[in-house]
Amino acid sequence: MRPTPFLRTTALASGMTDSEIRRAVRAGELERLEPGVYLHRDDSLDELDRYRVRVRSVGAVLAPGTVISHESAAVLHGLALWKPDLTRVHVTRGRSGGGRRNANRHLHVAPLRPHDLSEVAGIACTSLARTVVDLACTLDFDEAVIAGDCAAARDAEFGSALLCCLDESGPRRGIAAARRVAAFLDGRSESPGESLSRIRMHQAGMPAPTLQKEIRTPDGQFVARVDFLWEDEGVVGEFDGMGKYDEGGVETLRNEKRREDALRDLGFEVVRWTWPELSRFDVVLARFDRAVARAWR
């Protein structure tokens, strides 16, 4: 059951006093989401869940012409986010001036066209395409690509909607960066780790791989679906998020070993990397170069 925030005015009307509210907050029985908005403590909620509840509480009382936007809209849409800043709830009002922010809220002002608008579980927010454009204009390349890849994977019409949104955005701040993000997106990336891997490959000057490629034997038997394939180089790339090993244990490791042996039997070299190596990708590049040399030999 979704946790439901409540207003201070509602609590007072039910007979609770301000002193009792303050004591409950100090005791950890209540959590203050926003000024005048509280939530009964629920230890099952993580930080992102709490933020989502907070966004919904703000969205439920927004004035007409104002919608949830940016990272907050991305959370409502369920997009993957990389190290999101959950300090403020972002909203956009369809006017030309008056933007501001404080400790809890960031009010953006920008034109809102009908196709820029959407609704998630009754909360007015920016559309998937407009949300990604807003993120790409305000976040760094890594963060924007991760969210954009997730959006592209979800909606077959996303690409055309994104281009339309970019064309109609005009000379807004960050739009050049947003166009670079849009040109790089690929909905075949199935996780933030795979999206970051593509970015690091591009930055390192590696050849562009084919994503999510099925490998089959000469007689057509399925062998594997790989994260990345450099067919001309004879190399398969696999990003190891490690979560699958935690869940599957020894049997998952055995299956991975059998799968890798089958790929090598077909003549492919296999290169793997993990989360920590995405921050020192020169290690992966050297590993890839050695694999290419072995495959050519």
C-alpha positions in Angstrom: 0.0 0.0 0.0 1.4 3.4 -1.0 2.3 5.6 2.0 0.1 8.7 2.2 1.4 12.1 3.4 -0.9 14.4 5.3 -1.1 18.1 5.8 -0.5 19.9 9.1 -4.0 21.5 8.7 -5.5 18.1 8.5 -3.7 16.9 11.6 -4.8 20.0 13.5 -8.4 19.5 12.4 -8.3 15.9 13.7 -7.3 17.2 17.2 -3.5 17.0 17.1 -1.6 20.0 18.3 1.6 21.6 16.8 3.5 20.5 20.0 2.4 16.9 19.4 3.5 17.1 15.8 6.9 18.5 16.8 7.4 15.8 19.4 6.4 13.1 16.9 9.0 14.4 14.4 11.7 14.5 17.1 10.8 10.9 18.1 11.0 9.7 14.5 7.3 8.8 14.4 6.7 11.4 11.7 8.9 12.6 8.9 8.6 16.2 7.6 8.5 16.1 3.8 7.8 19.7 3.1 6.7 22.7 5.2 3.3 21.6 6.5 3.5 18.1 5.0 4.2 15.0 7.0 4.5 11.2 6.6 4.2 8.5 9.2 7.5 6.7 9.5 7.9 3.7 7.2 11.2 1.9 7.4 10.5 0.0 4.2 11.0 3.2 2.2 14.5 4.0 0.9 15.6 7.6 0.0 14.2 7.5 -3.5 10.9 6.1 -2.3 10.6 9.0 0.2 11.5 11.5 -2.5 8.8 10.0 -4.7 6.2 10.4 -2.0 7.4 14.0 -1.4 7.1 14.8 -5.2 3.5 13.4 -5.2 2.6 15.5 -2.2 3.8 18.6 -4.0 2.2 17.6 -7.3 -1.2 17.1 -5.6 -1.5 20.8 -4.7 0.2 22.6 -7.6 -1.5 25.6 -9.1 -2.9 25.4 -12.6 -0.2 25.9 -15.2 2.5 24.4 -13.0 3.8 20.8 -13.4 6.4 18.5 -11.8 9.5 18.6 -14.0 13.3 17.8 -14.3 14.6 15.1 -11.9 11.3 15.0 -10.0 9.4 14.2 -13.2 12.0 11.6 -14.0 11.3 9.9 -10.7 7.5 9.9 -11.4 8.2 8.4 -14.9 10.4 5.7 -13.3 13.5 6.7 -15.3 16.9 5.5 -14.2 18.9 8.2 -12.5 22.6 8.3 -11.7 23.4 9.8 -8.3 20.3 12.1 -8.3 20.1 15.2 -6.2 17.0 14.6 -4.1 17.2 17.9 -2.1 14.5 19.8 -3.9 11.3 19.1 -5.8 11.4 20.6 -9.3 8.4 22.2 -10.8 8.0 24.2 -14.0 5.5 27.1 -14.5 4.5 28.1 -18.0 5.6 31.7 -18.0 8.6 33.8 -19.0 9.9 35.0 -15.6 9.9 34.6 -11.9 11.9 31.4 -11.4 13.4 30.8 -8.0 14.5 28.1 -5.6 14.8 27.6 -1.9 15.8 24.7 0.4 12.8 22.6 -0.6 11.6 23.7 -4.1 13.1 24.7 -7.4 10.6 26.7 -9.6 11.6 26.8 -13.3 9.9 29.1 -15.7 9.6 28.1 -19.4 7.0 27.6 -22.1 4.9 24.5 -21.7 3.2 23.3 -24.9 0.4 20.7 -24.8 2.6 17.9 -26.0 5.2 18.8 -23.3 2.7 17.7 -20.6 1.8 14.3 -19.2 0.2 12.8 -16.1 1.5 9.9 -13.9 -0.9 8.4 -11.4 -2.9 11.6 -11.4 0.1 14.0 -11.0 0.7 16.6 -13.7 4.2 16.5 -15.0 6.3 17.0 -18.1 6.2 14.4 -20.8 8.9 11.8 -21.2 10.6 13.7 -24.0 10.4 17.1 -22.3 11.7 15.6 -19.1 14.8 14.2 -20.9 15.4 17.5 -22.7 15.2 19.4 -19.3 17.6 16.9 -17.8 20.0 17.1 -20.7 20.0 20.9 -20.4 20.8 20.9 -16.7 22.7 17.7 -15.8 26.0 16.4 -17.0 26.3 14.2 -20.0 26.6 10.9 -18.0 23.4 11.6 -16.0 21.4 12.7 -19.0 22.3 9.8 -21.1 21.4 7.2 -18.4 17.9 8.8 -18.1 17.6 9.2 -21.8 18.6 5.6 -22.6 16.0 4.4 -20.2 13.3 6.6 -21.8 14.3 5.4 -25.3 14.0 1.7 -24.2 10.5 2.3 -22.8 8.7 4.1 -25.7 9.0 3.4 -29.4 7.8 6.9 -30.2 10.3 8.6 -27.8 12.9 9.3 -30.5 10.6 11.3 -32.7 9.0 13.1 -29.7 12.5 14.0 -28.4 13.5 15.5 -31.8 10.3 17.5 -31.9 10.8 18.8 -28.4 14.4 19.8 -29.2 13.3 21.6 -32.4 10.7 23.6 -30.5 12.9 24.5 -27.5 14.5 27.5 -29.1 17.7 29.1 -27.9 17.4 28.0 -24.2 20.4 27.5 -22.0 21.9 24.1 -22.3 20.2 23.2 -25.6 23.5 22.5 -27.4 24.4 19.9 -24.7 20.9 18.4 -25.0 21.3 17.9 -28.7 24.6 16.1 -28.1 22.8 13.9 -25.5 20.0 13.1 -27.9 22.4 12.1 -30.7 24.1 9.6 -28.4 21.0 7.9 -26.9 20.4 4.2 -27.5 17.4 2.3 -26.0 19.3 -1.0 -26.3 21.3 -0.1 -23.2 19.6 -2.1 -20.5 21.1 -0.6 -17.4 22.9 2.6 -16.1 26.1 0.5 -16.2 25.7 -0.3 -19.9 24.9 3.4 -20.7 28.0 4.5 -18.8 30.1 1.8 -20.6 29.0 3.2 -24.0 30.0 6.7 -22.9 33.4 5.5 -21.7 34.0 3.6 -24.9 33.2 6.7 -26.9 35.5 8.9 -24.8 38.3 6.3 -25.1 38.1 6.3 -28.9 37.0 2.6 -29.1 35.1 1.4 -32.1 31.3 1.5 -31.6 29.9 -1.9 -30.7 26.7 -3.6 -31.6 24.4 -3.8 -28.5 22.4 -6.8 -27.3 23.5 -9.0 -30.1 22.5 -12.7 -30.3 25.3 -15.0 -31.0 24.5 -18.3 -32.7 26.4 -21.4 -33.9 27.0 -21.8 -37.7 23.9 -24.1 -37.7 21.7 -21.5 -36.0 21.7 -22.7 -32.3 21.5 -19.9 -29.8 24.6 -19.4 -27.7 24.2 -16.0 -26.0 22.9 -12.5 -26.1 25.8 -10.3 -25.3 25.9 -6.7 -24.0 28.4 -5.5 -26.6 29.8 -7.1 -29.8 32.8 -5.9 -31.9 32.2 -8.4 -34.7 35.1 -7.2 -37.0 37.5 -7.4 -34.0 36.2 -10.7 -32.8 35.5 -9.4 -29.3 32.5 -9.7 -26.9 32.1 -7.1 -24.1 30.1 -7.8 -20.9 29.4 -5.3 -18.1 29.2 -7.1 -14.8 26.9 -5.3 -12.4 27.5 -8.2 -9.9 23.9 -8.2 -8.7 23.1 -11.3 -10.7 25.8 -13.2 -8.9 24.5 -12.1 -5.5 21.0 -13.4 -6.4 22.0 -16.6 -8.3 25.1 -17.7 -6.4 27.2 -20.5 -7.5 24.9 -21.8 -10.2 24.8 -18.4 -11.9 28.6 -18.4 -11.9 28.7 -21.8 -13.5 26.2 -20.8 -16.2 28.3 -17.7 -17.0 31.4 -19.9 -17.3 29.7 -22.3 -19.6 28.4 -19.4 -21.7 31.8 -17.8 -21.9 33.4 -21.1 -22.9 30.8 -21.4 -25.7 31.6 -18.0 -27.0 35.3 -18.7 -27.0 34.6 -22.0 -28.9 33.2 -19.8 -31.7 36.4 -17.8 -31.8 35.3 -14.7 -29.7 37.5 -13.2 -27.1 35.5 -12.0 -24.0 36.2 -8.8 -22.1 34.5 -8.1 -18.8 34.5 -5.0 -16.6 32.8 -3.9 -13.4 31.4 -0.7 -11.8 34.7 0.4 -10.2 36.5 0.1 -13.6 34.1 2.6 -15.2 36.0 5.3 -13.3 39.4 4.0 -14.6 38.4 2.9 -18.0 42.0 2.9 -19.3 42.2 -0.6 -17.6 39.3 -1.8 -19.7 40.7 -0.2 -22.9 44.0 -2.1 -22.4 42.1 -5.3 -21.7 40.1 -4.7 -25.0 43.3 -4.1 -27.0 44.9 -7.3 -25.7 41.7 -9.2 -26.6 41.7 -7.8 -30.2 45.3 -8.8 -30.6 44.5 -12.4 -29.4 41.5 -12.6 -31.7 43.5 -11.5 -34.7 46.3 -14.1 -33.9 
